[in-house]
């Protein structure tokens, strides 16, 4: 799972070692803290893998 913010550079992926639950929780935390819209993808885009 890969989640990213539409309004700033925030993003988080299970490829970084987080569990899906942690990614979801942190996405919610980001939304609550900033009011930003967070989108999610099931698979990381290639650019995220390269980074
Ligand atoms: Zn944001």
mmCIF file of the protein (N, C-alpha, C, O) and its ligand, coordinates in Angstrom:
data_MODEL
# 
_entry.id   MODEL 
# 
loop_
_entity.id 
_entity.type 
_entity.pdbx_number_of_molecules 
1 polymer     1 
2 non-polymer 1 
# 
_entity_poly.entity_id                      1 
_entity_poly.type                           'polypeptide(L)' 
_entity_poly.nstd_linkage                   no 
_entity_poly.nstd_monomer                   no 
_entity_poly.pdbx_seq_one_letter_code       
;(UNK)(UNK)(UNK)(UNK)(UNK)(UNK)(UNK)(UNK)(UNK)(UNK)(UNK)(UNK)(UNK)(UNK)(UNK)(UNK)
(UNK)(UNK)(UNK)(UNK)(UNK)(UNK)(UNK)(UNK)(UNK)(UNK)(UNK)(UNK)(UNK)(UNK)(UNK)(UNK)
(UNK)(UNK)(UNK)(UNK)(UNK)(UNK)(UNK)(UNK)(UNK)(UNK)(UNK)(UNK)(UNK)(UNK)(UNK)(UNK)
(UNK)(UNK)(UNK)
;
_entity_poly.pdbx_seq_one_letter_code_can   XXXXXXXXXXXXXXXXXXXXXXXXXXXXXXXXXXXXXXXXXXXXXXXXXXX 
_entity_poly.pdbx_strand_id                 A 
# 
loop_
_entity_poly_seq.entity_id 
_entity_poly_seq.num 
_entity_poly_seq.mon_id 
_entity_poly_seq.hetero 
1 1  UNK n 
1 2  UNK n 
1 3  UNK n 
1 4  UNK n 
1 5  UNK n 
1 6  UNK n 
1 7  UNK n 
1 8  UNK n 
1 9  UNK n 
1 10 UNK n 
1 11 UNK n 
1 12 UNK n 
1 13 UNK n 
1 14 UNK n 
1 15 UNK n 
1 16 UNK n 
1 17 UNK n 
1 18 UNK n 
1 19 UNK n 
1 20 UNK n 
1 21 UNK n 
1 22 UNK n 
1 23 UNK n 
1 24 UNK n 
1 25 UNK n 
1 26 UNK n 
1 27 UNK n 
1 28 UNK n 
1 29 UNK n 
1 30 UNK n 
1 31 UNK n 
1 32 UNK n 
1 33 UNK n 
1 34 UNK n 
1 35 UNK n 
1 36 UNK n 
1 37 UNK n 
1 38 UNK n 
1 39 UNK n 
1 40 UNK n 
1 41 UNK n 
1 42 UNK n 
1 43 UNK n 
1 44 UNK n 
1 45 UNK n 
1 46 UNK n 
1 47 UNK n 
1 48 UNK n 
1 49 UNK n 
1 50 UNK n 
1 51 UNK n 
# 
loop_
_struct_asym.id 
_struct_asym.entity_id 
A 1 
B 2 
# 
loop_
_chem_comp.id 
_chem_comp.type 
_chem_comp.mon_nstd_flag 
UNK 'L-peptide linking' . 
ZN  non-polymer         . 
# 
_pdbx_entity_nonpoly.entity_id   2 
_pdbx_entity_nonpoly.name        ? 
_pdbx_entity_nonpoly.comp_id     ZN 
# 
_pdbx_nonpoly_scheme.asym_id         B 
_pdbx_nonpoly_scheme.entity_id       2 
_pdbx_nonpoly_scheme.mon_id          ZN 
_pdbx_nonpoly_scheme.ndb_seq_num     1 
_pdbx_nonpoly_scheme.pdb_seq_num     101 
_pdbx_nonpoly_scheme.auth_seq_num    101 
_pdbx_nonpoly_scheme.pdb_mon_id      ZN 
_pdbx_nonpoly_scheme.auth_mon_id     ZN 
_pdbx_nonpoly_scheme.pdb_strand_id   A 
_pdbx_nonpoly_scheme.pdb_ins_code    . 
# 
loop_
_atom_site.group_PDB 
_atom_site.id 
_atom_site.type_symbol 
_atom_site.label_atom_id 
_atom_site.label_alt_id 
_atom_site.label_comp_id 
_atom_site.label_asym_id 
_atom_site.label_entity_id 
_atom_site.label_seq_id 
_atom_site.pdbx_PDB_ins_code 
_atom_site.Cartn_x 
_atom_site.Cartn_y 
_atom_site.Cartn_z 
_atom_site.occupancy 
_atom_site.B_iso_or_equiv 
_atom_site.pdbx_formal_charge 
_atom_site.auth_seq_id 
_atom_site.auth_comp_id 
_atom_site.auth_asym_id 
_atom_site.auth_atom_id 
_atom_site.pdbx_PDB_model_num 
ATOM   1   N  N  . UNK A 1 1  ? 0.847  -1.197 0.000  1.00 0.00 ? 1   UNK A N  1 
ATOM   2   C  CA . UNK A 1 1  ? 0.000  0.000  0.000  1.00 0.00 ? 1   UNK A CA 1 
ATOM   3   C  C  . UNK A 1 1  ? 0.882  1.247  0.000  1.00 0.00 ? 1   UNK A C  1 
ATOM   4   O  O  . UNK A 1 1  ? 1.909  1.312  0.676  1.00 0.00 ? 1   UNK A O  1 
ATOM   5   N  N  . UNK A 1 2  ? 0.449  2.218  -0.771 1.00 0.00 ? 2   UNK A N  1 
ATOM   6   C  CA . UNK A 1 2  ? 1.171  3.489  -0.855 1.00 0.00 ? 2   UNK A CA 1 
ATOM   7   C  C  . UNK A 1 2  ? 0.156  4.605  -0.690 1.00 0.00 ? 2   UNK A C  1 
ATOM   8   O  O  . UNK A 1 2  ? -0.854 4.641  -1.394 1.00 0.00 ? 2   UNK A O  1 
ATOM   9   N  N  . UNK A 1 3  ? 0.418  5.510  0.235  1.00 0.00 ? 3   UNK A N  1 
ATOM   10  C  CA . UNK A 1 3  ? -0.472 6.656  0.433  1.00 0.00 ? 3   UNK A CA 1 
ATOM   11  C  C  . UNK A 1 3  ? 0.313  7.933  0.238  1.00 0.00 ? 3   UNK A C  1 
ATOM   12  O  O  . UNK A 1 3  ? 1.477  8.031  0.627  1.00 0.00 ? 3   UNK A O  1 
ATOM   13  N  N  . UNK A 1 4  ? -0.341 8.916  -0.374 1.00 0.00 ? 4   UNK A N  1 
ATOM   14  C  CA . UNK A 1 4  ? 0.342  10.172 -0.628 1.00 0.00 ? 4   UNK A CA 1 
ATOM   15  C  C  . UNK A 1 4  ? -0.644 11.324 -0.523 1.00 0.00 ? 4   UNK A C  1 
ATOM   16  O  O  . UNK A 1 4  ? -1.850 11.170 -0.716 1.00 0.00 ? 4   UNK A O  1 
ATOM   17  N  N  . UNK A 1 5  ? -0.080 12.485 -0.208 1.00 0.00 ? 5   UNK A N  1 
ATOM   18  C  CA . UNK A 1 5  ? -0.888 13.684 -0.022 1.00 0.00 ? 5   UNK A CA 1 
ATOM   19  C  C  . UNK A 1 5  ? -1.000 14.439 -1.340 1.00 0.00 ? 5   UNK A C  1 
ATOM   20  O  O  . UNK A 1 5  ? -0.019 14.596 -2.067 1.00 0.00 ? 5   UNK A O  1 
ATOM   21  N  N  . UNK A 1 6  ? -2.227 14.910 -1.640 1.00 0.00 ? 6   UNK A N  1 
ATOM   22  C  CA . UNK A 1 6  ? -2.434 15.668 -2.871 1.00 0.00 ? 6   UNK A CA 1 
ATOM   23  C  C  . UNK A 1 6  ? -1.975 17.115 -2.721 1.00 0.00 ? 6   UNK A C  1 
ATOM   24  O  O  . UNK A 1 6  ? -1.869 17.832 -3.716 1.00 0.00 ? 6   UNK A O  1 
ATOM   25  N  N  . UNK A 1 7  ? -1.703 17.551 -1.501 1.00 0.00 ? 7   UNK A N  1 
ATOM   26  C  CA . UNK A 1 7  ? -1.484 18.979 -1.258 1.00 0.00 ? 7   UNK A CA 1 
ATOM   27  C  C  . UNK A 1 7  ? -0.083 19.320 -0.762 1.00 0.00 ? 7   UNK A C  1 
ATOM   28  O  O  . UNK A 1 7  ? 0.286  20.493 -0.721 1.00 0.00 ? 7   UNK A O  1 
ATOM   29  N  N  . UNK A 1 8  ? 0.691  18.327 -0.390 1.00 0.00 ? 8   UNK A N  1 
ATOM   30  C  CA . UNK A 1 8  ? 2.087  18.560 -0.022 1.00 0.00 ? 8   UNK A CA 1 
ATOM   31  C  C  . UNK A 1 8  ? 2.871  17.299 -0.363 1.00 0.00 ? 8   UNK A C  1 
ATOM   32  O  O  . UNK A 1 8  ? 2.320  16.396 -0.993 1.00 0.00 ? 8   UNK A O  1 
ATOM   33  N  N  . UNK A 1 9  ? 4.096  17.212 0.019  1.00 0.00 ? 9   UNK A N  1 
ATOM   34  C  CA . UNK A 1 9  ? 4.927  16.091 -0.398 1.00 0.00 ? 9   UNK A CA 1 
ATOM   35  C  C  . UNK A 1 9  ? 4.845  14.869 0.487  1.00 0.00 ? 9   UNK A C  1 
ATOM   36  O  O  . UNK A 1 9  ? 5.630  13.934 0.326  1.00 0.00 ? 9   UNK A O  1 
ATOM   37  N  N  . UNK A 1 10 ? 3.903  14.859 1.426  1.00 0.00 ? 10  UNK A N  1 
ATOM   38  C  CA . UNK A 1 10 ? 3.813  13.728 2.359  1.00 0.00 ? 10  UNK A CA 1 
ATOM   39  C  C  . UNK A 1 10 ? 3.489  12.438 1.622  1.00 0.00 ? 10  UNK A C  1 
ATOM   40  O  O  . UNK A 1 10 ? 2.616  12.418 0.754  1.00 0.00 ? 10  UNK A O  1 
ATOM   41  N  N  . UNK A 1 11 ? 4.181  11.370 1.961  1.00 0.00 ? 11  UNK A N  1 
ATOM   42  C  CA . UNK A 1 11 ? 3.817  10.055 1.436  1.00 0.00 ? 11  UNK A CA 1 
ATOM   43  C  C  . UNK A 1 11 ? 4.384  8.978  2.340  1.00 0.00 ? 11  UNK A C  1 
ATOM   44  O  O  . UNK A 1 11 ? 5.344  9.203  3.078  1.00 0.00 ? 11  UNK A O  1 
ATOM   45  N  N  . UNK A 1 12 ? 3.774  7.799  2.269  1.00 0.00 ? 12  UNK A N  1 
ATOM   46  C  CA . UNK A 1 12 ? 4.220  6.692  3.098  1.00 0.00 ? 12  UNK A CA 1 
ATOM   47  C  C  . UNK A 1 12 ? 3.864  5.399  2.381  1.00 0.00 ? 12  UNK A C  1 
ATOM   48  O  O  . UNK A 1 12 ? 2.806  5.291  1.761  1.00 0.00 ? 12  UNK A O  1 
ATOM   49  N  N  . UNK A 1 13 ? 4.754  4.423  2.473  1.00 0.00 ? 13  UNK A N  1 
ATOM   50  C  CA . UNK A 1 13 ? 4.542  3.177  1.741  1.00 0.00 ? 13  UNK A CA 1 
ATOM   51  C  C  . UNK A 1 13 ? 4.921  1.987  2.600  1.00 0.00 ? 13  UNK A C  1 
ATOM   52  O  O  . UNK A 1 13 ? 5.821  2.063  3.436  1.00 0.00 ? 13  UNK A O  1 
ATOM   53  N  N  . UNK A 1 14 ? 4.221  0.889  2.381  1.00 0.00 ? 14  UNK A N  1 
ATOM   54  C  CA . UNK A 1 14 ? 4.603  -0.346 3.070  1.00 0.00 ? 14  UNK A CA 1 
ATOM   55  C  C  . UNK A 1 14 ? 5.976  -0.814 2.594  1.00 0.00 ? 14  UNK A C  1 
ATOM   56  O  O  . UNK A 1 14 ? 6.620  -1.618 3.269  1.00 0.00 ? 14  UNK A O  1 
ATOM   57  N  N  . UNK A 1 15 ? 6.441  -0.316 1.424  1.00 0.00 ? 15  UNK A N  1 
ATOM   58  C  CA . UNK A 1 15 ? 7.767  -0.665 0.926  1.00 0.00 ? 15  UNK A CA 1 
ATOM   59  C  C  . UNK A 1 15 ? 8.866  -0.087 1.819  1.00 0.00 ? 15  UNK A C  1 
ATOM   60  O  O  . UNK A 1 15 ? 10.019 -0.510 1.737  1.00 0.00 ? 15  UNK A O  1 
ATOM   61  N  N  . UNK A 1 16 ? 8.510  0.879  2.672  1.00 0.00 ? 16  UNK A N  1 
ATOM   62  C  CA . UNK A 1 16 ? 9.484  1.488  3.579  1.00 0.00 ? 16  UNK A CA 1 
ATOM   63  C  C  . UNK A 1 16 ? 9.562  0.744  4.901  1.00 0.00 ? 16  UNK A C  1 
ATOM   64  O  O  . UNK A 1 16 ? 10.284 1.160  5.806  1.00 0.00 ? 16  UNK A O  1 
ATOM   65  N  N  . UNK A 1 17 ? 8.829  -0.348 5.019  1.00 0.00 ? 17  UNK A N  1 
ATOM   66  C  CA . UNK A 1 17 ? 8.908  -1.163 6.215  1.00 0.00 ? 17  UNK A CA 1 
ATOM   67  C  C  . UNK A 1 17 ? 7.750  -0.971 7.181  1.00 0.00 ? 17  UNK A C  1 
ATOM   68  O  O  . UNK A 1 17 ? 7.730  -1.575 8.253  1.00 0.00 ? 17  UNK A O  1 
ATOM   69  N  N  . UNK A 1 18 ? 6.791  -0.139 6.815  1.00 0.00 ? 18  UNK A N  1 
ATOM   70  C  CA . UNK A 1 18 ? 5.621  0.053  7.660  1.00 0.00 ? 18  UNK A CA 1 
ATOM   71  C  C  . UNK A 1 18 ? 4.571  -0.998 7.329  1.00 0.00 ? 18  UNK A C  1 
ATOM   72  O  O  . UNK A 1 18 ? 4.470  -1.456 6.190  1.00 0.00 ? 18  UNK A O  1 
ATOM   73  N  N  . UNK A 1 19 ? 3.795  -1.373 8.337  1.00 0.00 ? 19  UNK A N  1 
ATOM   74  C  CA . UNK A 1 19 ? 2.670  -2.261 8.074  1.00 0.00 ? 19  UNK A CA 1 
ATOM   75  C  C  . UNK A 1 19 ? 1.543  -1.469 7.429  1.00 0.00 ? 19  UNK A C  1 
ATOM   76  O  O  . UNK A 1 19 ? 1.521  -0.240 7.501  1.00 0.00 ? 19  UNK A O  1 
ATOM   77  N  N  . UNK A 1 20 ? 0.602  -2.177 6.795  1.00 0.00 ? 20  UNK A N  1 
ATOM   78  C  CA . UNK A 1 20 ? -0.520 -1.477 6.177  1.00 0.00 ? 20  UNK A CA 1 
ATOM   79  C  C  . UNK A 1 20 ? -1.313 -0.703 7.216  1.00 0.00 ? 20  UNK A C  1 
ATOM   80  O  O  . UNK A 1 20 ? -1.828 0.379  6.933  1.00 0.00 ? 20  UNK A O  1 
ATOM   81  N  N  . UNK A 1 21 ? -1.411 -1.256 8.415  1.00 0.00 ? 21  UNK A N  1 
ATOM   82  C  CA . UNK A 1 21 ? -2.139 -0.572 9.486  1.00 0.00 ? 21  UNK A CA 1 
ATOM   83  C  C  . UNK A 1 21 ? -1.435 0.729  9.858  1.00 0.00 ? 21  UNK A C  1 
ATOM   84  O  O  . UNK A 1 21 ? -2.082 1.758  10.049 1.00 0.00 ? 21  UNK A O  1 
ATOM   85  N  N  . UNK A 1 22 ? -0.095 0.679  9.960  1.00 0.00 ? 22  UNK A N  1 
ATOM   86  C  CA . UNK A 1 22 ? 0.662  1.895  10.299 1.00 0.00 ? 22  UNK A CA 1 
ATOM   87  C  C  . UNK A 1 22 ? 0.525  2.956  9.219  1.00 0.00 ? 22  UNK A C  1 
ATOM   88  O  O  . UNK A 1 22 ? 0.377  4.140  9.519  1.00 0.00 ? 22  UNK A O  1 
ATOM   89  N  N  . UNK A 1 23 ? 0.574  2.530  7.964  1.00 0.00 ? 23  UNK A N  1 
ATOM   90  C  CA . UNK A 1 23 ? 0.421  3.482  6.860  1.00 0.00 ? 23  UNK A CA 1 
ATOM   91  C  C  . UNK A 1 23 ? -0.951 4.150  6.941  1.00 0.00 ? 23  UNK A C  1 
ATOM   92  O  O  . UNK A 1 23 ? -1.065 5.366  6.790  1.00 0.00 ? 23  UNK A O  1 
ATOM   93  N  N  . UNK A 1 24 ? -1.986 3.353  7.178  1.00 0.00 ? 24  UNK A N  1 
ATOM   94  C  CA . UNK A 1 24 ? -3.342 3.899  7.270  1.00 0.00 ? 24  UNK A CA 1 
ATOM   95  C  C  . UNK A 1 24 ? -3.455 4.862  8.449  1.00 0.00 ? 24  UNK A C  1 
ATOM   96  O  O  . UNK A 1 24 ? -4.031 5.942  8.321  1.00 0.00 ? 24  UNK A O  1 
ATOM   97  N  N  . UNK A 1 25 ? -2.908 4.473  9.586  1.00 0.00 ? 25  UNK A N  1 
ATOM   98  C  CA . UNK A 1 25 ? -3.003 5.323  10.777 1.00 0.00 ? 25  UNK A CA 1 
ATOM   99  C  C  . UNK A 1 25 ? -2.268 6.640  10.573 1.00 0.00 ? 25  UNK A C  1 
ATOM   100 O  O  . UNK A 1 25 ? -2.764 7.700  10.955 1.00 0.00 ? 25  UNK A O  1 
ATOM   101 N  N  . UNK A 1 26 ? -1.093 6.572  9.974  1.00 0.00 ? 26  UNK A N  1 
ATOM   102 C  CA . UNK A 1 26 ? -0.322 7.800  9.763  1.00 0.00 ? 26  UNK A CA 1 
ATOM   103 C  C  . UNK A 1 26 ? -0.971 8.693  8.718  1.00 0.00 ? 26  UNK A C  1 
ATOM   104 O  O  . UNK A 1 26 ? -0.872 9.918  8.800  1.00 0.00 ? 26  UNK A O  1 
ATOM   105 N  N  . UNK A 1 27 ? -1.632 8.094  7.737  1.00 0.00 ? 27  UNK A N  1 
ATOM   106 C  CA . UNK A 1 27 ? -2.364 8.887  6.747  1.00 0.00 ? 27  UNK A CA 1 
ATOM   107 C  C  . UNK A 1 27 ? -3.503 9.641  7.426  1.00 0.00 ? 27  UNK A C  1 
ATOM   108 O  O  . UNK A 1 27 ? -3.745 10.815 7.142  1.00 0.00 ? 27  UNK A O  1 
ATOM   109 N  N  . UNK A 1 28 ? -4.194 8.952  8.322  1.00 0.00 ? 28  UNK A N  1 
ATOM   110 C  CA . UNK A 1 28 ? -5.280 9.606  9.065  1.00 0.00 ? 28  UNK A CA 1 
ATOM   111 C  C  . UNK A 1 28 ? -4.712 10.721 9.942  1.00 0.00 ? 28  UNK A C  1 
ATOM   112 O  O  . UNK A 1 28 ? -5.289 11.806 10.025 1.00 0.00 ? 28  UNK A O  1 
ATOM   113 N  N  . UNK A 1 29 ? -3.595 10.457 10.588 1.00 0.00 ? 29  UNK A N  1 
ATOM   114 C  CA . UNK A 1 29 ? -2.957 11.477 11.420 1.00 0.00 ? 29  UNK A CA 1 
ATOM   115 C  C  . UNK A 1 29 ? -2.593 12.704 10.581 1.00 0.00 ? 29  UNK A C  1 
ATOM   116 O  O  . UNK A 1 29 ? -2.769 13.837 11.029 1.00 0.00 ? 29  UNK A O  1 
ATOM   117 N  N  . UNK A 1 30 ? -2.094 12.484 9.386  1.00 0.00 ? 30  UNK A N  1 
ATOM   118 C  CA . UNK A 1 30 ? -1.723 13.601 8.520  1.00 0.00 ? 30  UNK A CA 1 
ATOM   119 C  C  . UNK A 1 30 ? -2.963 14.407 8.149  1.00 0.00 ? 30  UNK A C  1 
ATOM   120 O  O  . UNK A 1 30 ? -2.933 15.637 8.147  1.00 0.00 ? 30  UNK A O  1 
ATOM   121 N  N  . UNK A 1 31 ? -4.052 13.709 7.836  1.00 0.00 ? 31  UNK A N  1 
ATOM   122 C  CA . UNK A 1 31 ? -5.299 14.389 7.491  1.00 0.00 ? 31  UNK A CA 1 
ATOM   123 C  C  . UNK A 1 31 ? -5.817 15.204 8.671  1.00 0.00 ? 31  UNK A C  1 
ATOM   124 O  O  . UNK A 1 31 ? -6.232 16.351 8.506  1.00 0.00 ? 31  UNK A O  1 
ATOM   125 N  N  . UNK A 1 32 ? -5.792 14.609 9.857  1.00 0.00 ? 32  UNK A N  1 
ATOM   126 C  CA . UNK A 1 32 ? -6.297 15.289 11.049 1.00 0.00 ? 32  UNK A CA 1 
ATOM   127 C  C  . UNK A 1 32 ? -5.434 16.507 11.373 1.00 0.00 ? 32  UNK A C  1 
ATOM   128 O  O  . UNK A 1 32 ? -5.947 17.557 11.761 1.00 0.00 ? 32  UNK A O  1 
ATOM   129 N  N  . UNK A 1 33 ? -4.113 16.355 11.210 1.00 0.00 ? 33  UNK A N  1 
ATOM   130 C  CA . UNK A 1 33 ? -3.199 17.429 11.572 1.00 0.00 ? 33  UNK A CA 1 
ATOM   131 C  C  . UNK A 1 33 ? -3.233 18.580 10.579 1.00 0.00 ? 33  UNK A C  1 
ATOM   132 O  O  . UNK A 1 33 ? -3.052 19.736 10.963 1.00 0.00 ? 33  UNK A O  1 
ATOM   133 N  N  . UNK A 1 34 ? -3.464 18.273 9.293  1.00 0.00 ? 34  UNK A N  1 
ATOM   134 C  CA . UNK A 1 34 ? -3.308 19.291 8.251  1.00 0.00 ? 34  UNK A CA 1 
ATOM   135 C  C  . UNK A 1 34 ? -4.591 19.585 7.483  1.00 0.00 ? 34  UNK A C  1 
ATOM   136 O  O  . UNK A 1 34 ? -4.712 20.653 6.884  1.00 0.00 ? 34  UNK A O  1 
ATOM   137 N  N  . UNK A 1 35 ? -5.556 18.659 7.487  1.00 0.00 ? 35  UNK A N  1 
ATOM   138 C  CA . UNK A 1 35 ? -6.752 18.811 6.667  1.00 0.00 ? 35  UNK A CA 1 
ATOM   139 C  C  . UNK A 1 35 ? -6.504 18.484 5.208  1.00 0.00 ? 35  UNK A C  1 
ATOM   140 O  O  . UNK A 1 35 ? -7.380 18.688 4.368  1.00 0.00 ? 35  UNK A O  1 
ATOM   141 N  N  . UNK A 1 36 ? -5.306 17.974 4.896  1.00 0.00 ? 36  UNK A N  1 
ATOM   142 C  CA . UNK A 1 36 ? -4.971 17.634 3.511  1.00 0.00 ? 36  UNK A CA 1 
ATOM   143 C  C  . UNK A 1 36 ? -5.675 16.357 3.074  1.00 0.00 ? 36  UNK A C  1 
ATOM   144 O  O  . UNK A 1 36 ? -6.023 15.509 3.895  1.00 0.00 ? 36  UNK A O  1 
ATOM   145 N  N  . UNK A 1 37 ? -5.877 16.237 1.765  1.00 0.00 ? 37  UNK A N  1 
ATOM   146 C  CA . UNK A 1 37 ? -6.480 15.040 1.192  1.00 0.00 ? 37  UNK A CA 1 
ATOM   147 C  C  . UNK A 1 37 ? -5.389 14.018 0.895  1.00 0.00 ? 37  UNK A C  1 
ATOM   148 O  O  . UNK A 1 37 ? -4.434 14.317 0.178  1.00 0.00 ? 37  UNK A O  1 
ATOM   149 N  N  . UNK A 1 38 ? -5.525 12.831 1.437  1.00 0.00 ? 38  UNK A N  1 
ATOM   150 C  CA . UNK A 1 38 ? -4.544 11.764 1.218  1.00 0.00 ? 38  UNK A CA 1 
ATOM   151 C  C  . UNK A 1 38 ? -5.157 10.701 0.322  1.00 0.00 ? 38  UNK A C  1 
ATOM   152 O  O  . UNK A 1 38 ? -6.219 10.154 0.620  1.00 0.00 ? 38  UNK A O  1 
ATOM   153 N  N  . UNK A 1 39 ? -4.475 10.415 -0.779 1.00 0.00 ? 39  UNK A N  1 
ATOM   154 C  CA . UNK A 1 39 ? -4.903 9.374  -1.700 1.00 0.00 ? 39  UNK A CA 1 
ATOM   155 C  C  . UNK A 1 39 ? -4.091 8.112  -1.444 1.00 0.00 ? 39  UNK A C  1 
ATOM   156 O  O  . UNK A 1 39 ? -3.010 8.175  -0.859 1.00 0.00 ? 39  UNK A O  1 
ATOM   157 N  N  . UNK A 1 40 ? -4.604 6.976  -1.878 1.00 0.00 ? 40  UNK A N  1 
ATOM   158 C  CA . UNK A 1 40 ? -3.869 5.736  -1.671 1.00 0.00 ? 40  UNK A CA 1 
ATOM   159 C  C  . UNK A 1 40 ? -3.847 4.889  -2.937 1.00 0.00 ? 40  UNK A C  1 
ATOM   160 O  O  . UNK A 1 40 ? -4.767 4.926  -3.755 1.00 0.00 ? 40  UNK A O  1 
ATOM   161 N  N  . UNK A 1 41 ? -2.782 4.138  -3.068 1.00 0.00 ? 41  UNK A N  1 
ATOM   162 C  CA . UNK A 1 41 ? -2.640 3.165  -4.144 1.00 0.00 ? 41  UNK A CA 1 
ATOM   163 C  C  . UNK A 1 41 ? -2.300 1.832  -3.503 1.00 0.00 ? 41  UNK A C  1 
ATOM   164 O  O  . UNK A 1 41 ? -1.646 1.778  -2.461 1.00 0.00 ? 41  UNK A O  1 
ATOM   165 N  N  . UNK A 1 42 ? -2.751 0.761  -4.135 1.00 0.00 ? 42  UNK A N  1 
ATOM   166 C  CA . UNK A 1 42 ? -2.431 -0.562 -3.597 1.00 0.00 ? 42  UNK A CA 1 
ATOM   167 C  C  . UNK A 1 42 ? -0.964 -0.902 -3.823 1.00 0.00 ? 42  UNK A C  1 
ATOM   168 O  O  . UNK A 1 42 ? -0.326 -1.522 -2.973 1.00 0.00 ? 42  UNK A O  1 
ATOM   169 N  N  . UNK A 1 43 ? -0.439 -0.499 -4.958 1.00 0.00 ? 43  UNK A N  1 
ATOM   170 C  CA . UNK A 1 43 ? 0.957  -0.797 -5.260 1.00 0.00 ? 43  UNK A CA 1 
ATOM   171 C  C  . UNK A 1 43 ? 1.736  0.507  -5.369 1.00 0.00 ? 43  UNK A C  1 
ATOM   172 O  O  . UNK A 1 43 ? 1.215  1.498  -5.880 1.00 0.00 ? 43  UNK A O  1 
ATOM   173 N  N  . UNK A 1 44 ? 2.976  0.516  -4.894 1.00 0.00 ? 44  UNK A N  1 
ATOM   174 C  CA . UNK A 1 44 ? 3.789  1.722  -5.026 1.00 0.00 ? 44  UNK A CA 1 
ATOM   175 C  C  . UNK A 1 44 ? 4.059  2.030  -6.486 1.00 0.00 ? 44  UNK A C  1 
ATOM   176 O  O  . UNK A 1 44 ? 4.337  1.115  -7.262 1.00 0.00 ? 44  UNK A O  1 
ATOM   177 N  N  . UNK A 1 45 ? 3.984  3.292  -6.883 1.00 0.00 ? 45  UNK A N  1 
ATOM   178 C  CA . UNK A 1 45 ? 4.377  3.645  -8.247 1.00 0.00 ? 45  UNK A CA 1 
ATOM   179 C  C  . UNK A 1 45 ? 5.886  3.453  -8.413 1.00 0.00 ? 45  UNK A C  1 
ATOM   180 O  O  . UNK A 1 45 ? 6.620  3.488  -7.425 1.00 0.00 ? 45  UNK A O  1 
ATOM   181 N  N  . UNK A 1 46 ? 6.355  3.252  -9.635 1.00 0.00 ? 46  UNK A N  1 
ATOM   182 C  CA . UNK A 1 46 ? 7.783  2.985  -9.882 1.00 0.00 ? 46  UNK A CA 1 
ATOM   183 C  C  . UNK A 1 46 ? 8.689  4.054  -9.275 1.00 0.00 ? 46  UNK A C  1 
ATOM   184 O  O  . UNK A 1 46 ? 9.774  3.740  -8.785 1.00 0.00 ? 46  UNK A O  1 
ATOM   185 N  N  . UNK A 1 47 ? 8.255  5.309  -9.302 1.00 0.00 ? 47  UNK A N  1 
ATOM   186 C  CA . UNK A 1 47 ? 9.119  6.363  -8.790 1.00 0.00 ? 47  UNK A CA 1 
ATOM   187 C  C  . UNK A 1 47 ? 9.378  6.195  -7.305 1.00 0.00 ? 47  UNK A C  1 
ATOM   188 O  O  . UNK A 1 47 ? 10.450 6.556  -6.818 1.00 0.00 ? 47  UNK A O  1 
ATOM   189 N  N  . UNK A 1 48 ? 8.409  5.652  -6.577 1.00 0.00 ? 48  UNK A N  1 
ATOM   190 C  CA . UNK A 1 48 ? 8.577  5.454  -5.141 1.00 0.00 ? 48  UNK A CA 1 
ATOM   191 C  C  . UNK A 1 48 ? 9.557  4.294  -4.869 1.00 0.00 ? 48  UNK A C  1 
ATOM   192 O  O  . UNK A 1 48 ? 10.297 4.320  -3.886 1.00 0.00 ? 48  UNK A O  1 
ATOM   193 N  N  . UNK A 1 49 ? 9.552  3.292  -5.739 1.00 0.00 ? 49  UNK A N  1 
ATOM   194 C  CA . UNK A 1 49 ? 10.459 2.170  -5.573 1.00 0.00 ? 49  UNK A CA 1 
ATOM   195 C  C  . UNK A 1 49 ? 11.901 2.635  -5.808 1.00 0.00 ? 49  UNK A C  1 
ATOM   196 O  O  . UNK A 1 49 ? 12.817 2.223  -5.096 1.00 0.00 ? 49  UNK A O  1 
ATOM   197 N  N  . UNK A 1 50 ? 12.089 3.490  -6.804 1.00 0.00 ? 50  UNK A N  1 
ATOM   198 C  CA . UNK A 1 50 ? 13.436 3.964  -7.124 1.00 0.00 ? 50  UNK A CA 1 
ATOM   199 C  C  . UNK A 1 50 ? 14.014 4.830  -6.008 1.00 0.00 ? 50  UNK A C  1 
ATOM   200 O  O  . UNK A 1 50 ? 15.227 4.865  -5.800 1.00 0.00 ? 50  UNK A O  1 
ATOM   201 N  N  . UNK A 1 51 ? 13.154 5.510  -5.312 1.00 0.00 ? 51  UNK A N  1 
ATOM   202 C  CA . UNK A 1 51 ? 13.623 6.342  -4.191 1.00 0.00 ? 51  UNK A CA 1 
ATOM   203 C  C  . UNK A 1 51 ? 13.887 5.483  -2.969 1.00 0.00 ? 51  UNK A C  1 
ATOM   204 O  O  . UNK A 1 51 ? 14.288 6.000  -1.926 1.00 0.00 ? 51  UNK A O  1 
HETATM 205 ZN ZN . ZN  B 2 .  ? -0.187 17.078 3.155  1.00 0.00 ? 101 ZN  A ZN 1 
# 
